[in-house]
Amino acid sequence: MRKILPILILLTGFCCTVFAQGGIQLTGKVVHERTKVPLVGISLLLEQNKLSTTTNEEGEFVFVNLKPGQDKLIIQAAGFRVFELDVLLEADQTQTLDVIELTAENQMDVQTVLGIIDDDVLTTEGDVGSQDIQASVILSNDLFLNKVGFKLFPYRFRVRGYDPFHEQTYINGVLANDQFRRVFNYASIGALNDLTRNGDVVNYNQGGSYTFGTIGGSENINMRASTFAKGGKVTMSYTNRNYYARTMFSYSTGLNEKGWAFTGAVGGRFSDKGYIPGTSYRNLSYALSAEKQWNEGAHSLSLLTFGSPVVRGQQGSSFQEVYDLVGDNLYNPNWGYQDGKIRNSRVVKAYDPTAVISHRWKIDEKTDLTSGGILHYGRWSNSALNWYNAMDPRPDYYRYLPSNFGKHTTTINELTAAEYTSLWKNRDPRVTQINWEELYRQNMNPEHRSKYKGEALYMVERRHSDLLESTISSTFNKLYDNNFQLTAGVEGRMTRSYQYKTVDDLLGADFVVDLDKFAERENRGNDRIKQNDLLYPDRKVYKDDIFGYDYDLDIKTVNAWVTNSFQARHLDVYYGMKIGYTDFSRQGNMRNGRFPNNSYGRGEHHDFIDFTAKAGLTYKLDGRHFISSNVAYITEPPIPDRAYVMPRVTDRVVKGLGSGKMAHADINYVFSMSQLAGRVSLFQTNFYDQLERMAYYHDSQRTFVFHNMSGVDRVHRGLEAAVTYSLNQNWNFDFIGSLGEYYYSNNPMGTMNSENGMLADVEERVYMRNLYVSGTPQAAGIVAARYFHNYWFLELSGNFVGRNYMSAAPLRRTASAYSTVNPYTESITAYEQLTRQERLDANVTVDASIGKMIYLKDRRSLNFNLSVMNLLNNRDLRTGGFEQGRLDLNFPERFGSRYFYMQGINMFFNTSYRF
């Protein structure tokens, strides 16, 4: 901190060296036309003065240092009808406009329709890959971000290819991303849509009133009780996705004469049988927000608590051979029948109760100080099958598939392959699904029980990832009369992550011995190396006991930042700097037999000092055409979850552990005319010294391997464009496209370690250069038509994605694998197989939604809407749907016939009553 404070003092002093001067001032407030709720983060533009600003948490805005004369106030925000107002600015006066009411073009509850808020962030192995999109795009006023987010979510489209941890989510001005994986768990606010739909979004790496910003953008979900209008709302929904029924109820008192406001909400979602076979969903959510204001609103103290416990059965992936055999891309290997009922082996249980306290001091209309804190204890676990000295119980294990029996052409193998092909095609559940009754039978076999004294052959384990975290922060904002704006903030965070495994179900057995089956198999006669905990060797564990691994990660961070911006008639400039300190360490609670010297007790502390410097400018051609550019250089500490080579069994970290670096630049053309508005952007982000890790079963080593790649460099560059055309007051058309190129730009060093101790720090170069980054389409497009009249709304859109690549396995690309292949000899086929990266087919979907808002007396209203998504899909798209079949579209004969395959229809029907 001694290094940080002098820099901050000098920077803050420089930013504050501004001088006040006179001028016209214009203030006002923006609210939702239907709910009267203040709209946060809405951008406003004065055409002649060429100045812009955004609304605060109360929906208020202020322009300063204006020139007198006739001007036009323009508001163009995604999801709202364009608003324009002529204003006359008179010299040396402060003018306050009447409350501005914006009309929403689409009353659709998009957060719920798409299930974005409903998705758990964690996968079955506790990683962040399953988070579909960045949630801030839903609330963004930017047309591109707003549309691609929920139109392209079935394809896991990520804006600019950025990972989810490059986005920040704040609640009431306090950062809510966890420190273990640096993501926000959106499942914690599931079914609380009425309290989470208001927010302020900072696009990309720009700065805002509550954040320094990050390349993936930031959002502040505003759940302060005073920002909700008095009244209640009841919502009932039907969908055929991961759940089929949802009910929500919310009520707000509004701000009373004594300065108190209360808001509460409860919600529930349920599905005993989801559209994907074997899945289920049970959830009950709650939220309560209380706020007290005093001194005429100058001070506001808010307290918020919420939680969303959920239990859900998961879908699992499989092999293409399996999908072809059963004729269904929605095949799920995770379940089977037990006593005639469906039982899923992969069941997630999640609950993240959270409390947020925040205080806002409105020093004057241009100065405020916001302080707050968050405390939450997140609990997440997922079950999985485990087995000891027994056959693999997974139905789609490759050795059980017909192709395995057909490898060697013999009469017996041919008959066996034909028999298994028939069983798979006929969907015999004893073959195609988990055979729970057989697992119980083997565990309870009298001969086995007599020999092994009731020890389990098969069991269900539960992997836990719990998190106790606290955050405190304070942010200062000051707008000076000469259009200088200063924003500064400090933040401190402490986290403890608990990682462990428990016995969930012994499937009729009495106990299991806490040994590593892979280490035992490879180290016969070595009683020490096979022990998961040398402190308690050969320990028998029973239901709910901890076994296998048990460790904690402690993480501490301190951040401080400052930004300054200035607006003139033709040029806007901003710049800022952030400095942070991070410290983390591992606390092992078991002495592992493979790593007895570095698995138990407090490990080494790893600390990092990082900084970010960024700047940007906007040149205003006139009041409706702008050219802007942003640059940034960023260093970030390694993600603690990725810093350790095998965190479950040892505290050894990746060799050469250090901060990652990013260099970013973009240039944008933004235009806002009466009928045509949009943005065109070119961007490039270079990532340096990144960490990546893959965990997989190594067939030749017959154990689980953690393959860490360090010093990874990537380039993300591309073009974004979004244009909206208003034909008249009723019809609007959107044209949106993105073309990116996200690829690895070097060959990083890879290090392999196995949990059975047979592989330890095996270093080898991994040839990744020029391979494409996987997990997201690199080309996308949307064409949409929107109709709005008398509170009827209709939208029809066609969506396209392409340039989507499969992840490249580092094991196939090691230097030793290449050394045995000569591309100039007969091994050319093998070389091509090693170097080729599979590219998925392009896909097209068609979405349609229709709805009607009915106004009743006393501002009561009814809202009905129906959404039909993914109408036309390529057969390879594995997603929920309403029905299956093939849809033939016949074109005129000279064009020939065209066939489109309908994988499924995702439907959502929603009705709400506001009172």
HUGIDA-V734593 format. One record per residue. N is the residue number from 1. RES is the residue in one letter. NEAR is the number of other C-alpha atoms within 10 Angstrom. Layout:
BEGIN
N/RES/NEAR + N/RES/NEAR
END
This chain:
BEGIN
1/M/11 + 2/R/6 + 3/K/9 + 4/I/16 + 5/L/12 + 6/P/11 + 7/I/13 + 8/L/18 + 9/I/12 + 10/L/11 + 11/L/17 + 12/T/20 + 13/G/11 + 14/F/11 + 15/C/20 + 16/C/15 + 17/T/8 + 18/V/15 + 19/F/9 + 20/A/11 + 21/Q/11 + 22/G/12 + 23/G/18 + 24/I/18 + 25/Q/20 + 26/L/17 + 27/T/16 + 28/G/16 + 29/K/20 + 30/V/27 + 31/V/21 + 32/H/16 + 33/E/16 + 34/R/16 + 35/T/16 + 36/K/17 + 37/V/19 + 38/P/26 + 39/L/24 + 40/V/26 + 41/G/29 + 42/I/24 + 43/S/16 + 44/L/22 + 45/L/21 + 46/L/22 + 47/E/19 + 48/Q/18 + 49/N/22 + 50/K/22 + 51/L/23 + 52/S/19 + 53/T/16 + 54/T/21 + 55/T/21 + 56/N/19 + 57/E/23 + 58/E/17 + 59/G/21 + 60/E/21 + 61/F/24 + 62/V/21 + 63/F/25 + 64/V/22 + 65/N/21 + 66/L/25 + 67/K/17 + 68/P/16 + 69/G/12 + 70/Q/13 + 71/D/17 + 72/K/16 + 73/L/17 + 74/I/22 + 75/I/21 + 76/Q/23 + 77/A/20 + 78/A/21 + 79/G/21 + 80/F/17 + 81/R/19 + 82/V/18 + 83/F/16 + 84/E/15 + 85/L/11 + 86/D/12 + 87/V/15 + 88/L/11 + 89/L/18 + 90/E/16 + 91/A/13 + 92/D/14 + 93/Q/14 + 94/T/15 + 95/Q/17 + 96/T/13 + 97/L/11 + 98/D/10 + 99/V/16 + 100/I/18 + 101/E/18 + 102/L/21 + 103/T/17 + 104/A/19 + 105/E/22 + 106/N/24 + 107/Q/21 + 108/M/24 + 109/D/17 + 110/V/17 + 111/Q/19 + 112/T/19 + 113/V/25 + 114/L/22 + 115/G/19 + 116/I/22 + 117/I/25 + 118/D/24 + 119/D/18 + 120/D/22 + 121/V/21 + 122/L/22 + 123/T/14 + 124/T/18 + 125/E/13 + 126/G/17 + 127/D/13 + 128/V/20 + 129/G/15 + 130/S/16 + 131/Q/24 + 132/D/24 + 133/I/26 + 134/Q/28 + 135/A/25 + 136/S/25 + 137/V/24 + 138/I/24 + 139/L/25 + 140/S/26 + 141/N/23 + 142/D/21 + 143/L/23 + 144/F/26 + 145/L/23 + 146/N/19 + 147/K/21 + 148/V/24 + 149/G/25 + 150/F/23 + 151/K/23 + 152/L/23 + 153/F/17 + 154/P/18 + 155/Y/20 + 156/R/18 + 157/F/25 + 158/R/22 + 159/V/24 + 160/R/25 + 161/G/23 + 162/Y/18 + 163/D/18 + 164/P/23 + 165/F/19 + 166/H/17 + 167/E/24 + 168/Q/27 + 169/T/26 + 170/Y/20 + 171/I/23 + 172/N/28 + 173/G/30 + 174/V/26 + 175/L/24 + 176/A/25 + 177/N/19 + 178/D/24 + 179/Q/24 + 180/F/20 + 181/R/18 + 182/R/18 + 183/V/21 + 184/F/23 + 185/N/23 + 186/Y/19 + 187/A/25 + 188/S/26 + 189/I/22 + 190/G/28 + 191/A/29 + 192/L/28 + 193/N/19 + 194/D/22 + 195/L/24 + 196/T/18 + 197/R/15 + 198/N/22 + 199/G/24 + 200/D/27 + 201/V/27 + 202/V/28 + 203/N/22 + 204/Y/18 + 205/N/23 + 206/Q/23 + 207/G/25 + 208/G/20 + 209/S/26 + 210/Y/28 + 211/T/27 + 212/F/24 + 213/G/22 + 214/T/20 + 215/I/20 + 216/G/23 + 217/G/24 + 218/S/31 + 219/E/29 + 220/N/29 + 221/I/22 + 222/N/20 + 223/M/28 + 224/R/27 + 225/A/26 + 226/S/28 + 227/T/24 + 228/F/25 + 229/A/18 + 230/K/20 + 231/G/16 + 232/G/19 + 233/K/18 + 234/V/18 + 235/T/19 + 236/M/17 + 237/S/20 + 238/Y/18 + 239/T/26 + 240/N/20 + 241/R/22 + 242/N/26 + 243/Y/23 + 244/Y/21 + 245/A/17 + 246/R/20 + 247/T/19 + 248/M/22 + 249/F/21 + 250/S/22 + 251/Y/22 + 252/S/22 + 253/T/18 + 254/G/19 + 255/L/19 + 256/N/13 + 257/E/8 + 258/K/9 + 259/G/16 + 260/W/19 + 261/A/24 + 262/F/23 + 263/T/26 + 264/G/22 + 265/A/23 + 266/V/20 + 267/G/23 + 268/G/21 + 269/R/22 + 270/F/20 + 271/S/20 + 272/D/16 + 273/K/16 + 274/G/22 + 275/Y/22 + 276/I/22 + 277/P/19 + 278/G/25 + 279/T/25 + 280/S/23 + 281/Y/21 + 282/R/16 + 283/N/22 + 284/L/20 + 285/S/22 + 286/Y/23 + 287/A/22 + 288/L/22 + 289/S/23 + 290/A/21 + 291/E/23 + 292/K/20 + 293/Q/22 + 294/W/12 + 295/N/9 + 296/E/9 + 297/G/12 + 298/A/14 + 299/H/17 + 300/S/21 + 301/L/18 + 302/S/23 + 303/L/21 + 304/L/23 + 305/T/19 + 306/F/21 + 307/G/25 + 308/S/25 + 309/P/21 + 310/V/24 + 311/V/18 + 312/R/24 + 313/G/27 + 314/Q/26 + 315/Q/23 + 316/G/16 + 317/S/14 + 318/S/18 + 319/F/13 + 320/Q/10 + 321/E/14 + 322/V/22 + 323/Y/17 + 324/D/13 + 325/L/19 + 326/V/17 + 327/G/13 + 328/D/15 + 329/N/20 + 330/L/22 + 331/Y/22 + 332/N/23 + 333/P/24 + 334/N/26 + 335/W/26 + 336/G/24 + 337/Y/17 + 338/Q/15 + 339/D/8 + 340/G/7 + 341/K/8 + 342/I/17 + 343/R/19 + 344/N/26 + 345/S/23 + 346/R/25 + 347/V/22 + 348/V/23 + 349/K/19 + 350/A/26 + 351/Y/20 + 352/D/22 + 353/P/19 + 354/T/21 + 355/A/18 + 356/V/24 + 357/I/23 + 358/S/23 + 359/H/21 + 360/R/21 + 361/W/17 + 362/K/18 + 363/I/13 + 364/D/9 + 365/E/13 + 366/K/16 + 367/T/16 + 368/D/19 + 369/L/19 + 370/T/22 + 371/S/22 + 372/G/23 + 373/G/24 + 374/I/23 + 375/L/19 + 376/H/21 + 377/Y/18 + 378/G/21 + 379/R/18 + 380/W/22 + 381/S/25 + 382/N/26 + 383/S/24 + 384/A/17 + 385/L/17 + 386/N/16 + 387/W/17 + 388/Y/17 + 389/N/10 + 390/A/12 + 391/M/9 + 392/D/15 + 393/P/17 + 394/R/18 + 395/P/23 + 396/D/21 + 397/Y/12 + 398/Y/15 + 399/R/11 + 400/Y/16 + 401/L/21 + 402/P/24 + 403/S/17 + 404/N/13 + 405/F/20 + 406/G/17 + 407/K/11 + 408/H/11 + 409/T/9 + 410/T/11 + 411/T/10 + 412/I/12 + 413/N/17 + 414/E/16 + 415/L/14 + 416/T/16 + 417/A/20 + 418/A/16 + 419/E/12 + 420/Y/20 + 421/T/18 + 422/S/14 + 423/L/18 + 424/W/23 + 425/K/14 + 426/N/13 + 427/R/15 + 428/D/12 + 429/P/15 + 430/R/16 + 431/V/18 + 432/T/26 + 433/Q/23 + 434/I/24 + 435/N/18 + 436/W/21 + 437/E/15 + 438/E/13 + 439/L/20 + 440/Y/19 + 441/R/13 + 442/Q/19 + 443/N/23 + 444/M/20 + 445/N/14 + 446/P/13 + 447/E/12 + 448/H/15 + 449/R/16 + 450/S/11 + 451/K/9 + 452/Y/11 + 453/K/13 + 454/G/19 + 455/E/22 + 456/A/27 + 457/L/24 + 458/Y/26 + 459/M/22 + 460/V/18 + 461/E/26 + 462/R/24 + 463/R/23 + 464/H/23 + 465/S/21 + 466/D/20 + 467/L/21 + 468/L/17 + 469/E/24 + 470/S/20 + 471/T/22 + 472/I/20 + 473/S/22 + 474/S/21 + 475/T/24 + 476/F/18 + 477/N/23 + 478/K/20 + 479/L/20 + 480/Y/19 + 481/D/20 + 482/N/18 + 483/N/20 + 484/F/22 + 485/Q/22 + 486/L/23 + 487/T/26 + 488/A/25 + 489/G/22 + 490/V/19 + 491/E/20 + 492/G/17 + 493/R/20 + 494/M/19 + 495/T/23 + 496/R/22 + 497/S/24 + 498/Y/18 + 499/Q/20 + 500/Y/20 + 501/K/22 + 502/T/22 + 503/V/21 + 504/D/20 + 505/D/19 + 506/L/21 + 507/L/20 + 508/G/19 + 509/A/22 + 510/D/18 + 511/F/21 + 512/V/23 + 513/V/18 + 514/D/20 + 515/L/24 + 516/D/20 + 517/K/17 + 518/F/19 + 519/A/25 + 520/E/17 + 521/R/15 + 522/E/17 + 523/N/16 + 524/R/10 + 525/G/10 + 526/N/13 + 527/D/15 + 528/R/19 + 529/I/23 + 530/K/27 + 531/Q/27 + 532/N/29 + 533/D/28 + 534/L/19 + 535/L/14 + 536/Y/12 + 537/P/17 + 538/D/17 + 539/R/17 + 540/K/15 + 541/V/17 + 542/Y/18 + 543/K/15 + 544/D/13 + 545/D/11 + 546/I/19 + 547/F/22 + 548/G/21 + 549/Y/23 + 550/D/25 + 551/Y/23 + 552/D/23 + 553/L/21 + 554/D/21 + 555/I/22 + 556/K/19 + 557/T/19 + 558/V/19 + 559/N/20 + 560/A/22 + 561/W/23 + 562/V/25 + 563/T/26 + 564/N/24 + 565/S/20 + 566/F/17 + 567/Q/20 + 568/A/17 + 569/R/16 + 570/H/15 + 571/L/17 + 572/D/19 + 573/V/18 + 574/Y/20 + 575/Y/20 + 576/G/24 + 577/M/23 + 578/K/22 + 579/I/23 + 580/G/22 + 581/Y/19 + 582/T/18 + 583/D/17 + 584/F/23 + 585/S/19 + 586/R/26 + 587/Q/21 + 588/G/24 + 589/N/18 + 590/M/24 + 591/R/24 + 592/N/29 + 593/G/25 + 594/R/24 + 595/F/18 + 596/P/18 + 597/N/12 + 598/N/17 + 599/S/27 + 600/Y/23 + 601/G/16 + 602/R/17 + 603/G/17 + 604/E/14 + 605/H/11 + 606/H/18 + 607/D/18 + 608/F/16 + 609/I/19 + 610/D/18 + 611/F/19 + 612/T/20 + 613/A/17 + 614/K/23 + 615/A/21 + 616/G/20 + 617/L/19 + 618/T/21 + 619/Y/17 + 620/K/19 + 621/L/14 + 622/D/14 + 623/G/21 + 624/R/18 + 625/H/16 + 626/F/19 + 627/I/18 + 628/S/18 + 629/S/18 + 630/N/21 + 631/V/20 + 632/A/22 + 633/Y/17 + 634/I/20 + 635/T/22 + 636/E/20 + 637/P/22 + 638/P/20 + 639/I/19 + 640/P/21 + 641/D/18 + 642/R/20 + 643/A/24 + 644/Y/22 + 645/V/26 + 646/M/23 + 647/P/23 + 648/R/20 + 649/V/30 + 650/T/26 + 651/D/25 + 652/R/18 + 653/V/16 + 654/V/19 + 655/K/18 + 656/G/9 + 657/L/17 + 658/G/20 + 659/S/20 + 660/G/21 + 661/K/19 + 662/M/20 + 663/A/18 + 664/H/20 + 665/A/19 + 666/D/18 + 667/I/18 + 668/N/19 + 669/Y/17 + 670/V/19 + 671/F/18 + 672/S/20 + 673/M/14 + 674/S/13 + 675/Q/13 + 676/L/15 + 677/A/19 + 678/G/21 + 679/R/20 + 680/V/19 + 681/S/18 + 682/L/17 + 683/F/19 + 684/Q/20 + 685/T/23 + 686/N/18 + 687/F/21 + 688/Y/20 + 689/D/21 + 690/Q/22 + 691/L/21 + 692/E/16 + 693/R/19 + 694/M/14 + 695/A/15 + 696/Y/13 + 697/Y/12 + 698/H/13 + 699/D/9 + 700/S/6 + 701/Q/14 + 702/R/15 + 703/T/21 + 704/F/16 + 705/V/24 + 706/F/22 + 707/H/24 + 708/N/26 + 709/M/27 + 710/S/24 + 711/G/22 + 712/V/22 + 713/D/22 + 714/R/24 + 715/V/23 + 716/H/22 + 717/R/21 + 718/G/20 + 719/L/19 + 720/E/22 + 721/A/20 + 722/A/23 + 723/V/20 + 724/T/22 + 725/Y/17 + 726/S/18 + 727/L/11 + 728/N/9 + 729/Q/12 + 730/N/15 + 731/W/15 + 732/N/20 + 733/F/18 + 734/D/21 + 735/F/18 + 736/I/23 + 737/G/20 + 738/S/22 + 739/L/19 + 740/G/21 + 741/E/18 + 742/Y/24 + 743/Y/19 + 744/Y/20 + 745/S/19 + 746/N/18 + 747/N/20 + 748/P/23 + 749/M/18 + 750/G/26 + 751/T/22 + 752/M/21 + 753/N/20 + 754/S/27 + 755/E/21 + 756/N/26 + 757/G/19 + 758/M/16 + 759/L/15 + 760/A/14 + 761/D/16 + 762/V/11 + 763/E/16 + 764/E/17 + 765/R/16 + 766/V/24 + 767/Y/21 + 768/M/24 + 769/R/15 + 770/N/14 + 771/L/20 + 772/Y/25 + 773/V/22 + 774/S/19 + 775/G/18 + 776/T/24 + 777/P/29 + 778/Q/26 + 779/A/20 + 780/A/23 + 781/G/21 + 782/I/23 + 783/V/17 + 784/A/19 + 785/A/17 + 786/R/20 + 787/Y/19 + 788/F/20 + 789/H/12 + 790/N/9 + 791/Y/18 + 792/W/18 + 793/F/21 + 794/L/23 + 795/E/20 + 796/L/18 + 797/S/19 + 798/G/18 + 799/N/21 + 800/F/19 + 801/V/23 + 802/G/19 + 803/R/19 + 804/N/23 + 805/Y/19 + 806/M/14 + 807/S/14 + 808/A/18 + 809/A/15 + 810/P/17 + 811/L/18 + 812/R/15 + 813/R/18 + 814/T/20 + 815/A/14 + 816/S/13 + 817/A/13 + 818/Y/17 + 819/S/8 + 820/T/11 + 821/V/17 + 822/N/12 + 823/P/13 + 824/Y/8 + 825/T/9 + 826/E/10 + 827/S/12 + 828/I/13 + 829/T/11 + 830/A/14 + 831/Y/18 + 832/E/12 + 833/Q/11 + 834/L/17 + 835/T/15 + 836/R/10 + 837/Q/16 + 838/E/14 + 839/R/14 + 840/L/13 + 841/D/14 + 842/A/16 + 843/N/20 + 844/V/20 + 845/T/21 + 846/V/20 + 847/D/20 + 848/A/19 + 849/S/20 + 850/I/21 + 851/G/22 + 852/K/21 + 853/M/20 + 854/I/14 + 855/Y/14 + 856/L/11 + 857/K/7 + 858/D/7 + 859/R/11 + 860/R/16 + 861/S/17 + 862/L/17 + 863/N/19 + 864/F/20 + 865/N/23 + 866/L/21 + 867/S/24 + 868/V/20 + 869/M/25 + 870/N/26 + 871/L/21 + 872/L/21 + 873/N/21 + 874/N/17 + 875/R/16 + 876/D/17 + 877/L/19 + 878/R/18 + 879/T/19 + 880/G/20 + 881/G/22 + 882/F/16 + 883/E/12 + 884/Q/12 + 885/G/9 + 886/R/13 + 887/L/14 + 888/D/12 + 889/L/10 + 890/N/12 + 891/F/11 + 892/P/8 + 893/E/7 + 894/R/6 + 895/F/8 + 896/G/8 + 897/S/11 + 898/R/11 + 899/Y/11 + 900/F/15 + 901/Y/17 + 902/M/21 + 903/Q/27 + 904/G/23 + 905/I/23 + 906/N/22 + 907/M/24 + 908/F/20 + 909/F/21 + 910/N/21 + 911/T/20 + 912/S/20 + 913/Y/17 + 914/R/19 + 915/F/16
END
